[in-house]
Amino acid sequence: EVTSPRCKCVKTDSQVSLNLISTWAPIEPRPYCNKVEVIVTLKDGREVCITPNGEFHRFLEKVRK
């Protein structure tokens, strides 16, 4: 679930099906949110937050390189 202007991620999921992912991006801490957030945009346009530093996020980082 994504909200604003505070931290965008109120709730996180541990993973998302790879074939549903369009893009994803980690968001560094900001003045109004002191934590790293990882937002996945799905092919249908929805945004999902995944657990930063979780196993799935580490997998996405590895695939990105």
N, CA, C and O atoms as a Maestro MAE file, in Angstrom:
{
 s_m_m2io_version
 :::
 2.0.0
}

f_m_ct {
 s_m_title
 :::
 protein
 m_atom[260] {
  # First column is atom index #
  i_m_mmod_type
  r_m_x_coord
  r_m_y_coord
  r_m_z_coord
  i_m_residue_number
  s_m_chain_name
  s_m_pdb_residue_name
  s_m_pdb_atom_name
  i_m_atomic_number
  :::
  1 25 0.857 -1.176 0.000 1 A "GLU " " N  " 7
  2 3 0.000 0.000 0.000 1 A "GLU " " CA " 6
  3 2 0.900 1.235 0.000 1 A "GLU " " C  " 6
  4 15 1.842 1.307 0.789 1 A "GLU " " O  " 8
  5 25 0.630 2.188 -0.857 2 A "VAL " " N  " 7
  6 3 1.472 3.376 -0.981 2 A "VAL " " CA " 6
  7 2 0.649 4.608 -0.639 2 A "VAL " " C  " 6
  8 15 -0.443 4.806 -1.171 2 A "VAL " " O  " 8
  9 25 1.185 5.435 0.257 3 A "THR " " N  " 7
  10 3 0.536 6.686 0.640 3 A "THR " " CA " 6
  11 2 1.563 7.810 0.597 3 A "THR " " C  " 6
  12 15 2.737 7.548 0.339 3 A "THR " " O  " 8
  13 25 1.155 9.054 0.843 4 A "SER " " N  " 7
  14 3 2.104 10.164 0.919 4 A "SER " " CA " 6
  15 2 1.468 11.273 1.721 4 A "SER " " C  " 6
  16 15 0.254 11.216 1.918 4 A "SER " " O  " 8
  17 25 2.179 12.281 2.205 5 A "PRO " " N  " 7
  18 3 3.561 12.668 1.961 5 A "PRO " " CA " 6
  19 2 4.545 12.091 2.957 5 A "PRO " " C  " 6
  20 15 5.734 12.392 2.856 5 A "PRO " " O  " 8
  21 25 4.122 11.284 3.908 6 A "ARG " " N  " 7
  22 3 5.050 10.670 4.857 6 A "ARG " " CA " 6
  23 2 5.767 9.521 4.161 6 A "ARG " " C  " 6
  24 15 5.959 9.535 2.945 6 A "ARG " " O  " 8
  25 25 6.156 8.539 4.944 7 A "CYS " " N  " 7
  26 3 6.722 7.339 4.329 7 A "CYS " " CA " 6
  27 2 5.676 6.774 3.371 7 A "CYS " " C  " 6
  28 15 4.488 6.735 3.692 7 A "CYS " " O  " 8
  29 25 6.117 6.344 2.213 8 A "LYS " " N  " 7
  30 3 5.186 5.824 1.215 8 A "LYS " " CA " 6
  31 2 4.680 4.433 1.587 8 A "LYS " " C  " 6
  32 15 3.543 4.078 1.277 8 A "LYS " " O  " 8
  33 25 5.511 3.663 2.241 9 A "CYS " " N  " 7
  34 3 5.148 2.279 2.554 9 A "CYS " " CA " 6
  35 2 4.629 2.153 3.978 9 A "CYS " " C  " 6
  36 15 5.379 2.270 4.947 9 A "CYS " " O  " 8
  37 25 3.335 1.914 4.078 10 A "VAL " " N  " 7
  38 3 2.713 1.672 5.372 10 A "VAL " " CA " 6
  39 2 2.777 0.177 5.668 10 A "VAL " " C  " 6
  40 15 3.012 -0.234 6.805 10 A "VAL " " O  " 8
  41 25 2.566 -0.620 4.640 11 A "LYS " " N  " 7
  42 3 2.568 -2.074 4.740 11 A "LYS " " CA " 6
  43 2 3.524 -2.612 3.678 11 A "LYS " " C  " 6
  44 15 3.579 -2.079 2.570 11 A "LYS " " O  " 8
  45 25 4.280 -3.670 4.008 12 A "THR " " N  " 7
  46 3 5.182 -4.265 3.024 12 A "THR " " CA " 6
  47 2 4.844 -5.733 2.820 12 A "THR " " C  " 6
  48 15 4.339 -6.408 3.717 12 A "THR " " O  " 8
  49 25 5.137 -6.209 1.614 13 A "ASP " " N  " 7
  50 3 5.006 -7.624 1.293 13 A "ASP " " CA " 6
  51 2 6.408 -8.204 1.198 13 A "ASP " " C  " 6
  52 15 7.361 -7.484 0.901 13 A "ASP " " O  " 8
  53 25 6.538 -9.492 1.448 14 A "SER " " N  " 7
  54 3 7.862 -10.101 1.393 14 A "SER " " CA " 6
  55 2 8.315 -10.353 -0.039 14 A "SER " " C  " 6
  56 15 9.516 -10.345 -0.312 14 A "SER " " O  " 8
  57 25 7.376 -10.576 -0.960 15 A "GLN " " N  " 7
  58 3 7.742 -10.771 -2.363 15 A "GLN " " CA " 6
  59 2 6.541 -10.570 -3.271 15 A "GLN " " C  " 6
  60 15 5.396 -10.516 -2.823 15 A "GLN " " O  " 8
  61 25 6.838 -10.462 -4.563 16 A "VAL " " N  " 7
  62 3 5.825 -10.274 -5.602 16 A "VAL " " CA " 6
  63 2 6.212 -11.197 -6.752 16 A "VAL " " C  " 6
  64 15 7.399 -11.427 -6.982 16 A "VAL " " O  " 8
  65 25 5.246 -11.719 -7.465 17 A "SER " " N  " 7
  66 3 5.537 -12.578 -8.607 17 A "SER " " CA " 6
  67 2 6.351 -11.800 -9.643 17 A "SER " " C  " 6
  68 15 5.958 -10.708 -10.054 17 A "SER " " O  " 8
  69 25 7.473 -12.361 -10.058 18 A "LEU " " N  " 7
  70 3 8.363 -11.673 -11.002 18 A "LEU " " CA " 6
  71 2 7.677 -11.306 -12.305 18 A "LEU " " C  " 6
  72 15 7.964 -10.250 -12.869 18 A "LEU " " O  " 8
  73 25 6.771 -12.153 -12.803 19 A "ASN " " N  " 7
  74 3 6.136 -11.859 -14.092 19 A "ASN " " CA " 6
  75 2 5.124 -10.720 -14.001 19 A "ASN " " C  " 6
  76 15 4.605 -10.287 -15.030 19 A "ASN " " O  " 8
  77 25 4.829 -10.218 -12.792 20 A "LEU " " N  " 7
  78 3 3.917 -9.083 -12.632 20 A "LEU " " CA " 6
  79 2 4.651 -7.748 -12.530 20 A "LEU " " C  " 6
  80 15 4.023 -6.692 -12.606 20 A "LEU " " O  " 8
  81 25 5.979 -7.783 -12.359 21 A "ILE " " N  " 7
  82 3 6.751 -6.565 -12.109 21 A "ILE " " CA " 6
  83 2 7.059 -5.824 -13.401 21 A "ILE " " C  " 6
  84 15 7.559 -6.406 -14.363 21 A "ILE " " O  " 8
  85 25 6.751 -4.531 -13.405 22 A "SER " " N  " 7
  86 3 7.124 -3.652 -14.509 22 A "SER " " CA " 6
  87 2 8.455 -2.975 -14.174 22 A "SER " " C  " 6
  88 15 9.417 -3.077 -14.935 22 A "SER " " O  " 8
  89 25 8.504 -2.288 -13.035 23 A "THR " " N  " 7
  90 3 9.730 -1.633 -12.566 23 A "THR " " CA " 6
  91 2 9.775 -1.704 -11.044 23 A "THR " " C  " 6
  92 15 8.785 -2.037 -10.393 23 A "THR " " O  " 8
  93 25 10.934 -1.387 -10.496 24 A "TRP " " N  " 7
  94 3 11.053 -1.285 -9.045 24 A "TRP " " CA " 6
  95 2 12.171 -0.317 -8.734 24 A "TRP " " C  " 6
  96 15 13.083 -0.120 -9.537 24 A "TRP " " O  " 8
  97 25 12.094 0.284 -7.564 25 A "ALA " " N  " 7
  98 3 13.118 1.248 -7.176 25 A "ALA " " CA " 6
  99 2 13.195 1.377 -5.663 25 A "ALA " " C  " 6
  100 15 12.174 1.486 -4.984 25 A "ALA " " O  " 8
  101 25 14.427 1.364 -5.142 26 A "PRO " " N  " 7
  102 3 14.592 1.680 -3.726 26 A "PRO " " CA " 6
  103 2 14.531 3.192 -3.551 26 A "PRO " " C  " 6
  104 15 15.025 3.937 -4.398 26 A "PRO " " O  " 8
  105 25 13.938 3.640 -2.475 27 A "ILE " " N  " 7
  106 3 13.863 5.069 -2.170 27 A "ILE " " CA " 6
  107 2 14.611 5.287 -0.865 27 A "ILE " " C  " 6
  108 15 14.272 4.701 0.163 27 A "ILE " " O  " 8
  109 25 15.621 6.127 -0.914 28 A "GLU " " N  " 7
  110 3 16.448 6.403 0.260 28 A "GLU " " CA " 6
  111 2 15.670 7.218 1.292 28 A "GLU " " C  " 6
  112 15 14.666 7.845 0.956 28 A "GLU " " O  " 8
  113 25 16.128 7.212 2.549 29 A "PRO " " N  " 7
  114 3 15.472 8.026 3.580 29 A "PRO " " CA " 6
  115 2 15.395 9.495 3.166 29 A "PRO " " C  " 6
  116 15 16.271 10.015 2.475 29 A "PRO " " O  " 8
  117 25 14.324 10.142 3.610 30 A "ARG " " N  " 7
  118 3 14.080 11.546 3.291 30 A "ARG " " CA " 6
  119 2 13.779 12.288 4.585 30 A "ARG " " C  " 6
  120 15 13.625 11.654 5.629 30 A "ARG " " O  " 8
  121 25 13.692 13.607 4.545 31 A "PRO " " N  " 7
  122 3 13.441 14.363 5.780 31 A "PRO " " CA " 6
  123 2 12.168 13.919 6.511 31 A "PRO " " C  " 6
  124 15 12.104 13.994 7.738 31 A "PRO " " O  " 8
  125 25 11.170 13.464 5.778 32 A "TYR " " N  " 7
  126 3 9.900 13.085 6.391 32 A "TYR " " CA " 6
  127 2 9.730 11.568 6.530 32 A "TYR " " C  " 6
  128 15 8.680 11.100 6.972 32 A "TYR " " O  " 8
  129 25 10.747 10.812 6.159 33 A "CYS " " N  " 7
  130 3 10.708 9.352 6.307 33 A "CYS " " CA " 6
  131 2 12.138 8.864 6.512 33 A "CYS " " C  " 6
  132 15 12.975 9.006 5.621 33 A "CYS " " O  " 8
  133 25 12.421 8.297 7.669 34 A "ASN " " N  " 7
  134 3 13.803 7.943 7.993 34 A "ASN " " CA " 6
  135 2 14.184 6.510 7.638 34 A "ASN " " C  " 6
  136 15 15.167 5.991 8.166 34 A "ASN " " O  " 8
  137 25 13.429 5.860 6.756 35 A "LYS " " N  " 7
  138 3 13.763 4.486 6.391 35 A "LYS " " CA " 6
  139 2 13.838 4.310 4.876 35 A "LYS " " C  " 6
  140 15 13.246 5.072 4.113 35 A "LYS " " O  " 8
  141 25 14.582 3.281 4.464 36 A "VAL " " N  " 7
  142 3 14.652 2.912 3.050 36 A "VAL " " CA " 6
  143 2 13.353 2.198 2.701 36 A "VAL " " C  " 6
  144 15 12.870 1.358 3.461 36 A "VAL " " O  " 8
  145 25 12.792 2.542 1.539 37 A "GLU " " N  " 7
  146 3 11.576 1.889 1.071 37 A "GLU " " CA " 6
  147 2 11.840 1.324 -0.322 37 A "GLU " " C  " 6
  148 15 12.583 1.916 -1.104 37 A "GLU " " O  " 8
  149 25 11.237 0.192 -0.627 38 A "VAL " " N  " 7
  150 3 11.381 -0.424 -1.946 38 A "VAL " " CA " 6
  151 2 9.986 -0.540 -2.546 38 A "VAL " " C  " 6
  152 15 9.129 -1.262 -2.036 38 A "VAL " " O  " 8
  153 25 9.776 0.191 -3.649 39 A "ILE " " N  " 7
  154 3 8.457 0.214 -4.281 39 A "ILE " " CA " 6
  155 2 8.530 -0.478 -5.637 39 A "ILE " " C  " 6
  156 15 9.343 -0.132 -6.494 39 A "ILE " " O  " 8
  157 25 7.656 -1.466 -5.802 40 A "VAL " " N  " 7
  158 3 7.559 -2.229 -7.043 40 A "VAL " " CA " 6
  159 2 6.317 -1.741 -7.777 40 A "VAL " " C  " 6
  160 15 5.228 -1.696 -7.204 40 A "VAL " " O  " 8
  161 25 6.484 -1.373 -9.052 41 A "THR " " N  " 7
  162 3 5.336 -1.013 -9.882 41 A "THR " " CA " 6
  163 2 4.970 -2.240 -10.708 41 A "THR " " C  " 6
  164 15 5.802 -2.796 -11.426 41 A "THR " " O  " 8
  165 25 3.721 -2.647 -10.592 42 A "LEU " " N  " 7
  166 3 3.253 -3.819 -11.321 42 A "LEU " " CA " 6
  167 2 2.811 -3.435 -12.729 42 A "LEU " " C  " 6
  168 15 2.572 -2.261 -13.010 42 A "LEU " " O  " 8
  169 25 2.704 -4.412 -13.599 43 A "LYS " " N  " 7
  170 3 2.315 -4.160 -14.989 43 A "LYS " " CA " 6
  171 2 0.928 -3.547 -15.107 43 A "LYS " " C  " 6
  172 15 0.630 -2.887 -16.103 43 A "LYS " " O  " 8
  173 25 0.070 -3.755 -14.101 44 A "ASP " " N  " 7
  174 3 -1.266 -3.147 -14.141 44 A "ASP " " CA " 6
  175 2 -1.288 -1.745 -13.530 44 A "ASP " " C  " 6
  176 15 -2.353 -1.144 -13.386 44 A "ASP " " O  " 8
  177 25 -0.099 -1.219 -13.168 45 A "GLY " " N  " 7
  178 3 0.000 0.143 -12.658 45 A "GLY " " CA " 6
  179 2 -0.028 0.271 -11.146 45 A "GLY " " C  " 6
  180 15 0.298 1.331 -10.612 45 A "GLY " " O  " 8
  181 25 -0.411 -0.785 -10.446 46 A "ARG " " N  " 7
  182 3 -0.425 -0.724 -8.981 46 A "ARG " " CA " 6
  183 2 0.994 -0.674 -8.437 46 A "ARG " " C  " 6
  184 15 1.930 -1.174 -9.061 46 A "ARG " " O  " 8
  185 25 1.143 -0.064 -7.265 47 A "GLU " " N  " 7
  186 3 2.431 -0.021 -6.590 47 A "GLU " " CA " 6
  187 2 2.343 -0.847 -5.322 47 A "GLU " " C  " 6
  188 15 1.363 -0.776 -4.579 47 A "GLU " " O  " 8
  189 25 3.390 -1.637 -5.087 48 A "VAL " " N  " 7
  190 3 3.458 -2.500 -3.918 48 A "VAL " " CA " 6
  191 2 4.796 -2.255 -3.240 48 A "VAL " " C  " 6
  192 15 5.825 -2.141 -3.906 48 A "VAL " " O  " 8
  193 25 4.781 -2.175 -1.937 49 A "CYS " " N  " 7
  194 3 6.017 -2.023 -1.179 49 A "CYS " " CA " 6
  195 2 6.505 -3.403 -0.764 49 A "CYS " " C  " 6
  196 15 5.728 -4.231 -0.288 49 A "CYS " " O  " 8
  197 25 7.799 -3.643 -0.947 50 A "ILE " " N  " 7
  198 3 8.365 -4.898 -0.473 50 A "ILE " " CA " 6
  199 2 9.340 -4.598 0.660 50 A "ILE " " C  " 6
  200 15 9.824 -3.476 0.812 50 A "ILE " " O  " 8
  201 25 9.606 -5.613 1.434 51 A "THR " " N  " 7
  202 3 10.458 -5.473 2.606 51 A "THR " " CA " 6
  203 2 11.883 -5.125 2.191 51 A "THR " " C  " 6
  204 15 12.530 -5.904 1.492 51 A "THR " " O  " 8
  205 25 12.384 -3.950 2.620 52 A "PRO " " N  " 7
  206 3 13.771 -3.609 2.315 52 A "PRO " " CA " 6
  207 2 14.687 -4.572 3.078 52 A "PRO " " C  " 6
  208 15 14.366 -4.992 4.190 52 A "PRO " " O  " 8
  209 25 15.797 -4.908 2.490 53 A "ASN " " N  " 7
  210 3 16.769 -5.833 3.084 53 A "ASN " " CA " 6
  211 2 16.221 -7.243 3.261 53 A "ASN " " C  " 6
  212 15 16.851 -8.077 3.911 53 A "ASN " " O  " 8
  213 25 15.057 -7.512 2.689 54 A "GLY " " N  " 7
  214 3 14.513 -8.865 2.713 54 A "GLY " " CA " 6
  215 2 15.149 -9.698 1.611 54 A "GLY " " C  " 6
  216 15 15.839 -9.167 0.741 54 A "GLY " " O  " 8
  217 25 14.917 -10.985 1.649 55 A "GLU " " N  " 7
  218 3 15.500 -11.900 0.669 55 A "GLU " " CA " 6
  219 2 15.089 -11.551 -0.763 55 A "GLU " " C  " 6
  220 15 15.920 -11.607 -1.669 55 A "GLU " " O  " 8
  221 25 13.822 -11.192 -0.979 56 A "PHE " " N  " 7
  222 3 13.350 -10.861 -2.321 56 A "PHE " " CA " 6
  223 2 14.010 -9.583 -2.837 56 A "PHE " " C  " 6
  224 15 14.368 -9.507 -4.012 56 A "PHE " " O  " 8
  225 25 14.175 -8.583 -1.979 57 A "HIS " " N  " 7
  226 3 14.849 -7.346 -2.387 57 A "HIS " " CA " 6
  227 2 16.300 -7.637 -2.751 57 A "HIS " " C  " 6
  228 15 16.804 -7.109 -3.742 57 A "HIS " " O  " 8
  229 25 16.977 -8.469 -1.962 58 A "ARG " " N  " 7
  230 3 18.367 -8.829 -2.289 58 A "ARG " " CA " 6
  231 2 18.419 -9.543 -3.642 58 A "ARG " " C  " 6
  232 15 19.346 -9.323 -4.421 58 A "ARG " " O  " 8
  233 25 17.429 -10.396 -3.926 59 A "PHE " " N  " 7
  234 3 17.360 -11.074 -5.218 59 A "PHE " " CA " 6
  235 2 17.210 -10.052 -6.350 59 A "PHE " " C  " 6
  236 15 17.899 -10.148 -7.365 59 A "PHE " " O  " 8
  237 25 16.314 -9.074 -6.178 60 A "LEU " " N  " 7
  238 3 16.126 -8.042 -7.209 60 A "LEU " " CA " 6
  239 2 17.414 -7.257 -7.442 60 A "LEU " " C  " 6
  240 15 17.753 -6.947 -8.584 60 A "LEU " " O  " 8
  241 25 18.126 -6.937 -6.376 61 A "GLU " " N  " 7
  242 3 19.397 -6.217 -6.510 61 A "GLU " " CA " 6
  243 2 20.397 -7.044 -7.312 61 A "GLU " " C  " 6
  244 15 21.107 -6.510 -8.164 61 A "GLU " " O  " 8
  245 25 20.450 -8.339 -7.042 62 A "LYS " " N  " 7
  246 3 21.384 -9.223 -7.738 62 A "LYS " " CA " 6
  247 2 21.037 -9.307 -9.226 62 A "LYS " " C  " 6
  248 15 21.931 -9.290 -10.072 62 A "LYS " " O  " 8
  249 25 19.753 -9.398 -9.545 63 A "VAL " " N  " 7
  250 3 19.300 -9.484 -10.937 63 A "VAL " " CA " 6
  251 2 19.586 -8.182 -11.672 63 A "VAL " " C  " 6
  252 15 19.890 -8.198 -12.864 63 A "VAL " " O  " 8
  253 25 19.491 -7.064 -10.979 64 A "ARG " " N  " 7
  254 3 19.708 -5.741 -11.580 64 A "ARG " " CA " 6
  255 2 21.136 -5.587 -12.089 64 A "ARG " " C  " 6
  256 15 21.363 -4.917 -13.097 64 A "ARG " " O  " 8
  257 25 22.104 -6.199 -11.404 65 A "LYS " " N  " 7
  258 3 23.528 -6.013 -11.740 65 A "LYS " " CA " 6
  259 2 23.973 -6.809 -12.912 65 A "LYS " " C  " 6
  260 15 25.141 -6.743 -13.295 65 A "LYS " " O  " 8
  :::
 }
 m_bond[259] {
  # First column is bond index #
  i_m_from
  i_m_to
  i_m_order
  :::
  1 1 2 1
  2 2 3 1
  3 3 4 2
  4 3 5 1
  5 5 6 1
  6 6 7 1
  7 7 8 2
  8 7 9 1
  9 9 10 1
  10 10 11 1
  11 11 12 2
  12 11 13 1
  13 13 14 1
  14 14 15 1
  15 15 16 2
  16 15 17 1
  17 17 18 1
  18 18 19 1
  19 19 20 2
  20 19 21 1
  21 21 22 1
  22 22 23 1
  23 23 24 2
  24 23 25 1
  25 25 26 1
  26 26 27 1
  27 27 28 2
  28 27 29 1
  29 29 30 1
  30 30 31 1
  31 31 32 2
  32 31 33 1
  33 33 34 1
  34 34 35 1
  35 35 36 2
  36 35 37 1
  37 37 38 1
  38 38 39 1
  39 39 40 2
  40 39 41 1
  41 41 42 1
  42 42 43 1
  43 43 44 2
  44 43 45 1
  45 45 46 1
  46 46 47 1
  47 47 48 2
  48 47 49 1
  49 49 50 1
  50 50 51 1
  51 51 52 2
  52 51 53 1
  53 53 54 1
  54 54 55 1
  55 55 56 2
  56 55 57 1
  57 57 58 1
  58 58 59 1
  59 59 60 2
  60 59 61 1
  61 61 62 1
  62 62 63 1
  63 63 64 2
  64 63 65 1
  65 65 66 1
  66 66 67 1
  67 67 68 2
  68 67 69 1
  69 69 70 1
  70 70 71 1
  71 71 72 2
  72 71 73 1
  73 73 74 1
  74 74 75 1
  75 75 76 2
  76 75 77 1
  77 77 78 1
  78 78 79 1
  79 79 80 2
  80 79 81 1
  81 81 82 1
  82 82 83 1
  83 83 84 2
  84 83 85 1
  85 85 86 1
  86 86 87 1
  87 87 88 2
  88 87 89 1
  89 89 90 1
  90 90 91 1
  91 91 92 2
  92 91 93 1
  93 93 94 1
  94 94 95 1
  95 95 96 2
  96 95 97 1
  97 97 98 1
  98 98 99 1
  99 99 100 2
  100 99 101 1
  101 101 102 1
  102 102 103 1
  103 103 104 2
  104 103 105 1
  105 105 106 1
  106 106 107 1
  107 107 108 2
  108 107 109 1
  109 109 110 1
  110 110 111 1
  111 111 112 2
  112 111 113 1
  113 113 114 1
  114 114 115 1
  115 115 116 2
  116 115 117 1
  117 117 118 1
  118 118 119 1
  119 119 120 2
  120 119 121 1
  121 121 122 1
  122 122 123 1
  123 123 124 2
  124 123 125 1
  125 125 126 1
  126 126 127 1
  127 127 128 2
  128 127 129 1
  129 129 130 1
  130 130 131 1
  131 131 132 2
  132 131 133 1
  133 133 134 1
  134 134 135 1
  135 135 136 2
  136 135 137 1
  137 137 138 1
  138 138 139 1
  139 139 140 2
  140 139 141 1
  141 141 142 1
  142 142 143 1
  143 143 144 2
  144 143 145 1
  145 145 146 1
  146 146 147 1
  147 147 148 2
  148 147 149 1
  149 149 150 1
  150 150 151 1
  151 151 152 2
  152 151 153 1
  153 153 154 1
  154 154 155 1
  155 155 156 2
  156 155 157 1
  157 157 158 1
  158 158 159 1
  159 159 160 2
  160 159 161 1
  161 161 162 1
  162 162 163 1
  163 163 164 2
  164 163 165 1
  165 165 166 1
  166 166 167 1
  167 167 168 2
  168 167 169 1
  169 169 170 1
  170 170 171 1
  171 171 172 2
  172 171 173 1
  173 173 174 1
  174 174 175 1
  175 175 176 2
  176 175 177 1
  177 177 178 1
  178 178 179 1
  179 179 180 2
  180 179 181 1
  181 181 182 1
  182 182 183 1
  183 183 184 2
  184 183 185 1
  185 185 186 1
  186 186 187 1
  187 187 188 2
  188 187 189 1
  189 189 190 1
  190 190 191 1
  191 191 192 2
  192 191 193 1
  193 193 194 1
  194 194 195 1
  195 195 196 2
  196 195 197 1
  197 197 198 1
  198 198 199 1
  199 199 200 2
  200 199 201 1
  201 201 202 1
  202 202 203 1
  203 203 204 2
  204 203 205 1
  205 205 206 1
  206 206 207 1
  207 207 208 2
  208 207 209 1
  209 209 210 1
  210 210 211 1
  211 211 212 2
  212 211 213 1
  213 213 214 1
  214 214 215 1
  215 215 216 2
  216 215 217 1
  217 217 218 1
  218 218 219 1
  219 219 220 2
  220 219 221 1
  221 221 222 1
  222 222 223 1
  223 223 224 2
  224 223 225 1
  225 225 226 1
  226 226 227 1
  227 227 228 2
  228 227 229 1
  229 229 230 1
  230 230 231 1
  231 231 232 2
  232 231 233 1
  233 233 234 1
  234 234 235 1
  235 235 236 2
  236 235 237 1
  237 237 238 1
  238 238 239 1
  239 239 240 2
  240 239 241 1
  241 241 242 1
  242 242 243 1
  243 243 244 2
  244 243 245 1
  245 245 246 1
  246 246 247 1
  247 247 248 2
  248 247 249 1
  249 249 250 1
  250 250 251 1
  251 251 252 2
  252 251 253 1
  253 253 254 1
  254 254 255 1
  255 255 256 2
  256 255 257 1
  257 257 258 1
  258 258 259 1
  259 259 260 2
  :::
 }
}
